[in-house]
C-alpha cells in the first residue's frame, strides 16, 4: 500500500510540473513565429537558437523535462493503469489553473465542472487501486 501512495504523490508532483510549466513554455515561445531565414535549415537553426537562449522558455522547459524524468522513474514502481490517468488528467487541471492565473483567458463555468469531474475520476481511480492493494 505504501508503494501505491508514494506513486500517487510522485504522479501528482509530475502533473504539477507538467501542468504549471505548459503555460510558461507557451508564453516563453512568443516571438518564435517572427523569426525568418532564407532556407529551411536556417529557419530551423534560428528558431532553435531563439528557444535555447530565451530564459523565459528554457527554464520552464527544463522543469517540464524534470517532470518527465520523475514520471519515468515513477513508472518503474507503479501500475501503468494508475500512472497514465493520474498524471495526464491532473496535468490538464494544473494547466488550466496556471493559465487562468497568468491571464490567458477567462475560465468558463464548464471548465470548472470539467476540473471537478477530472478530480473525482482521478480520486476514484486511486481509491480503486488502494482497495485492490489492501485486499491482497
Buried (B, 14 or more C-beta within 10 A) or exposed (E): EEEBEEBBEBBBBBBBBBBBBBBBBBBBBEEEEEBEEEEEEEEEEBBEEBBEEBEBBBBBBEBBEBBEEBBEEBBEEBBEEBBBBBBBBBBBBBBBBBBBEEEBEEEEEEBEEBBEEBEEEBEEBBEEBBEEBEEE
